Amino acid sequence: MNGLRRPSWWAVLLTLAGTLLFLHLGVWQLHRADEKEEILRRYATAATAPLRDFAAVADAPPNDAFARVQVRGEYLSDRVYLLDNPKHDQRGGVEVFVPLRIAGSDQLLLVDLGFLPGNGTDQAPQLPPLASGEQRLQGLYLPPPGVGYEMGGNALAQQAHWPKTTIYFDAKQFASDLARPVYPLVLALDADPASIYVREHTLDFSSMPPARHRAYAFQWFTFALAAVVIFVVLHRRRKPNRRHSKSTDSP
């Protein structure tokens, strides 16, 4: 400390507080990166996981895994929903959701049939007819997609004809529109080469992937180092000017 001037208490406090804050934010970003990588790992392994009965996980899905389930039910084929402009298609298109009525349950299960690519126009793609009668379905029981922003209120309530289109997924709005409760998660069907729908379900971390969290962590750690460096530079003892010393010592 001989090379430093005695700092004021507020300078020490400010530097210490800023450094600790920056370090805390950097560590938090690293933890978020690790959490998202773990979620992506669990999601990747879920595609080949053994099938479970839907009733076993319907209301209490596991917190540490994505359940792959099988379920039997009947489509409400006259109640189709189109989630407009999903991010994975440059030509436009819609993600198609249909309620499934399950025997013995008052709740409806929203089934994600997959993505229907657009034709480069503003018109919605032509929907193929849905299978009638009881269906045996299997797929991942997932949280609803975080797509779009709610603008102008409940878009579903403002439409009188089906299929209904929305850019914002809200399970409560679907339940209100159907006048029936819906399950908290949706069923994303397994890929089917024979289907017209594109089923490439991915978790949407595009806006903040793990790599970006680590980049932010590096930034915060750099700020912490900069705060210490600035403190040292501002309180470093300056060597006396030799010319000034000689002039004051001469008679």
N, C-alpha and C positions, 0 to 999 in steps of 0.2 A: 504493500500500500504506500511505500515511500514515493512512488512515482505519481500518486494521485493526490489531488487536493481533497480536503475534508468536504464531503457532500452535505447538502442540506437534507433535513429529514424528509421533506416532501419529495425530493428527487429520488431518494432511496425507495420511498413508499410507492411512488408512481412507477418506477422501473420494475420493482418487484411485482406489483399488481399486474402490470401489463405483461410481463414475462410469464407469470403463472397462468394468466388468462389465455395467452397464445398457446402455451404448452397444453392446457386443458382442451382447447379447441382442436389442436392437432391430434391428440390422443383419441378424442371423440370421433374424428373423421376416420381414423384407422379402425376403430371399433365398428363403425358403420360399414366400412368396406368389407371387413371380415364377416359381419352379419349377412350382407347381401350375397357374398360368395357362398356362404353356407346355405342360404335360401335357394340359390341357383343350383347348387349341388343336389339338394333334396329334390328339387323340381326335375332335374335330369334323371335321377334314379327312379322317380315315381312312374315314368312311362313304362317301365318293365316290372313294376311291383305286382304282387299277386292281387287278384280282384277280391274286393270285399263287398258284402251285401250293403246296399245303400242304407237300409234301416239302421244298421249298426253305427253309422257315422253321420246320419242326417242332421241331427240337431247339435251334436257335439263333435265336430271334426277334430282330428288330432292337431295339436299346436306345433309339433315338431316334424310333421310330414304332410305331403299332399296325398290324400286318399284316392286310390283308383278303385272305382266302384262299378257295380252292375245293378240295374234297376229295371223293373217292368212297369209300363204305364201306357197311356194313350195320349197322343198329341191333341191339343186344342188347335186344330189346323186352321181355324178361322180367326186365331188371335196371334198373328205373327208380328214380331217387332224387328225393326231394322236399325242397327246402330251405324250411323252414317260416318263415312270418312275414317275408318281405322288407319293407323299410321303405316301399315306394311304394304300399301299398294299405291303406286304413283298415278294410276289411271282413275282412281276413285273406286268405290265399291262399298259394300255393306257387310256387317257381321249380323247373321240371322239368328234370332232367338225365338224359341217357341215354348209355351208352357206345356208341361207334361202332367197329366192327372194320374196319380198313383192310387191304386185301390187301397181303401182303408185309411187314407190320409186326407185331412182337410186342406193341407198346404199343397201348393203347386210348385213344381220344380222347373226353373227356367233352364232350357237346354240350348247350349250354344252349338248350332249345327255347323258353324264354320264361316269362313269368309267367302263371299260371292263377288268375284272381280267385276269391275265396271267395264263399260265399252267406250270410255272416253267422252261420254256425254253427261249432261246433267240429269238424265233420266235414270231411275233406279233399275238395277238389273232385273231381268225376268226371273221370277221365282219358280222353281220346279215344284210339282205337286208333292204334298207330304204323304207318307204311307199312312194308311188307315188301320184301325184295329190296334190290339195290344202290341207294343214294341218291346223288344229286349235290347237295352242300350248299355253301353259301357264307356267309361272315360274317366277324366280327372274331375274331382269335386273341388272347385277352385273359387277363390274370391272373385267378385265381379270385376270386369275390366275397368281400369281408371282412365276412361277416355272422355275427352270433351269437357266443356264448361257449360254450366247451366246459365242460359240467357233467356230472358223473357218469360220466366215462370215454367210451369209444368207443360211441356210440349205435348205430352200424350193426351192430357185432358182437353187440349184445344183441337184434337183431330177426331173426326166422326167416322172415318172409313179406315179399313184395314187393307194392307199392313200399315202399321203406324211407324213413323220415323222419328228418331231422336239422336242428338249428338251427345247426350249426357245420360249415363247409366245410373239410375237410382232405384234400388229394390223397392223402396217405399212407394215410389210413384207407380211402379209396375203393379204392386199389390193393390193400390187404390184403383188403378185402371181396370184390373181384373175382378175387383170386389172379392178377392180371396187372398189369404195370407200366402206368402211365398217363402221358400227356404232361403236362408241367409247367403248361401253360396250357389254357384251355377255349375251345371254339368257340361264340361267341354268334351265333346265326343272324340273317341280315338280316330286317328287318321284312317281313311278308307280310299284306296286307289280308284275304286269304282264310283266314288261320289263326285259330284260336280263342285262341291264345296272344298275350299282350301282349308285344311286343318293344320295349321302351323302355330299352335298356341305357345306363346312365350310370355314370360314375365316382363312387364314394361319397366325396365330400369334404364331406358335409353337417355332420359334426361339427366340421370345421376348414376352412372354405372360405378362399380367398385373402383375402377382406375381413376375416375374423377375424384372420388373421395380421397384417394391417396395423393393426388395432385394437390388438393386443398390442404391436406395434412402437411405436406412439404412446405406449402406457402405459410401456414401458421407457424411452423417451426422456424422458418426463415425470419419471420417477424420477431419471434422471441430472441433469436440470435442478434438481430438488428437492434433491438431495445438495449441489450447488454453492451453492444459495441458503441452505440451512441452515448450511453452513460459513461463508459470509460473515456471516450474521446473528449467529452465535455468537461470531465474532471481530471484530465491529465495535467500534470505540472508542466508548465512551459519553461523552457530554458531561457535564462536572461539573455538579452541582446548584448553581444560582446562589444559592439561599437558604443552602445549607450553606456556600458559599464566603464570603458576607458575614458569617455568624455567626462564622466562624473568624478573619476579618480584623479584626473590631471589637475595641477594647480592653476 
